[in-house]
Amino acid sequence: MASVTPSSESEESNIISLDRLLPYDLSGMIFWPKILEKVGLGKEALDQAFHEVEENIGVKGDYHSITDYAPVLSFLESVIGFNGRKIVEVGPRNDGIKVLKYLDSKGADVIGLDIDMPRESTEGIRFIQDRWENLAQHVKYVDVIYAVYMETPHLGGQFNPKDFEHHIAREMANILNPNGIFMLHYLGNDYLVENFDAFNQNGFKDYFFSTIMTRPGYRTIGMHVFQKED
């Protein structure tokens, strides 16, 4: 496992605010190519990320997994980098474990949380078997939390969707460092964030980036990013 210095309660975040990175205040769907290039979601960056996921991480033969993880990795590398970051994936499944091991090799402190044990070995990384709504019981002072495969917002029926959104927004606010990022892949997760107010009321600013991956075929990609305001 990569050796990193864990975040501390008194440590100031050095994650850049997206408002400072982007040329002007943006709301709604962001799809302008020049803006997407600034956050690693331009065509060239996505093509490179696709190759990295397929060839170097070993996510082969699954078109959906490759196109799901490529924009996540490209965005994170462009905006905050991997080395020394504390990164959590919720619901990683088998391909997600491979991606977490890759991030670990790049110097990140990684954690996977899922209700089910993956078939892929979790040796060398921290894996927590639990429900998403209990994440704050296990981790704190995190730079990034992302979900690619989470498709059920109210796991186990403990919450209805509206209550779940408010619960998760509060939990993310408690767990993340200043300017920390909570990120959802749009496909399969869009209905999880129907109530943006739940996040806005808990100190987040939301951004929605829409782009197209051209390898191996055209596919619209959406990245919903919530950044905890410093």
Secondary structure by P-SEA (a helix, b strand, c coil): ccccccccccccccccccccccccccccccccaaaaaaacccaaaaaaaaaaacccccccccaaaaaaaaaaaaaaaacccccccbbbbccccaaaaaaaaaaaaaccbbbbbbccccccccccbbbbbccccccccccccccbbbbcccccccccccccaaaaaaaaaaaaaacccccbbbbbcccccccccccaaaaaaabbbbbbbbbbbccccbbbbbbbbbbccc
